Amino acid sequence: MDDVLPIIEKVPFLADAQIWEIASRCRIFRSRSDDEDQTVELELSRDQAGRWMVVARDEERDITAQGVPMPGLNGAINMVPWYMLDDPPA
């Protein structure tokens, strides 16, 4: 990220942009509330202030559940509205 930040700061259209580094990705296999199996792609990101944000996606059903920025990874994972991944696709 250190080598990218100076480049991004020079782009006028990105002057006020928030930058989140994708720190890790993983895949989760879970059961939905209807007992169907579900594969969830998890993206763990961190900003320059050290806050974490987690995005969980069910690519097959095109559903995303995104948490809010939190100071710790544990809090960020727990703030994801996991119930949204149980909802039927719109």
C-alpha positions in Angstrom: 0.0 0.0 0.0 2.9 2.4 0.7 3.9 2.4 -3.0 0.3 3.0 -4.2 -0.7 5.8 -1.8 1.5 8.5 -3.4 0.1 7.7 -6.8 -3.5 7.8 -5.6 -3.0 11.1 -3.8 -2.0 12.8 -7.1 -5.2 11.8 -8.9 -7.6 14.9 -8.6 -10.7 12.8 -8.7 -9.5 10.7 -5.8 -8.5 13.6 -3.5 -11.2 12.8 -0.9 -11.4 9.1 -1.5 -11.1 6.5 1.3 -8.5 3.9 0.7 -9.1 0.4 2.0 -6.4 -2.3 1.6 -7.7 -5.8 1.1 -5.8 -7.6 3.8 -7.2 -11.0 3.3 -9.7 -13.1 1.5 -11.2 -16.5 2.4 -14.1 -18.8 1.6 -16.6 -20.0 4.2 -19.0 -22.9 3.8 -22.1 -22.5 6.0 -25.8 -23.5 6.3 -28.4 -20.8 5.7 -31.5 -20.5 7.9 -33.4 -22.8 5.5 -30.6 -25.4 6.0 -29.4 -25.1 2.4 -25.6 -25.1 2.0 -24.0 -21.8 1.1 -20.5 -20.7 -0.1 -19.5 -17.2 1.1 -16.5 -15.2 -0.1 -15.2 -13.1 2.7 -13.1 -10.0 2.1 -11.3 -8.4 5.1 -10.1 -4.8 4.5 -8.2 -2.3 6.6 -8.0 1.5 6.1 -5.1 3.9 6.9 -6.5 4.6 10.4 -6.3 0.8 11.2 -10.1 0.2 11.1 -11.4 -3.1 9.7 -14.4 -3.7 7.4 -15.7 -7.1 6.3 -17.7 -7.8 3.2 -19.4 -11.2 2.8 -20.7 -12.3 -0.6 -22.8 -15.2 -1.9 -21.7 -15.0 -5.5 -24.1 -17.7 -6.7 -27.1 -15.8 -5.4 -25.7 -12.3 -5.9 -26.2 -11.3 -2.3 -23.8 -9.1 -0.3 -23.6 -8.3 3.4 -21.2 -5.6 4.5 -20.3 -4.6 8.0 -19.3 -1.2 9.3 -15.7 0.0 10.0 -14.5 -1.1 13.4 -11.2 -0.6 15.3 -10.7 -4.4 15.6 -11.1 -7.4 13.3 -13.3 -9.3 15.8 -15.7 -6.4 16.0 -15.8 -6.0 12.2 -16.6 -9.6 11.7 -19.4 -9.5 14.3 -20.9 -6.3 12.7 -21.6 -8.1 9.3 -25.4 -8.5 9.0 -25.1 -12.2 8.3 -28.9 -12.6 8.2 -28.8 -10.8 4.9 -27.1 -13.8 3.3 -30.1 -15.9 4.3 -32.6 -13.7 2.4 -33.8 -14.9 -1.0 -32.2 -12.9 -3.9 -34.2 -9.9 -5.1 
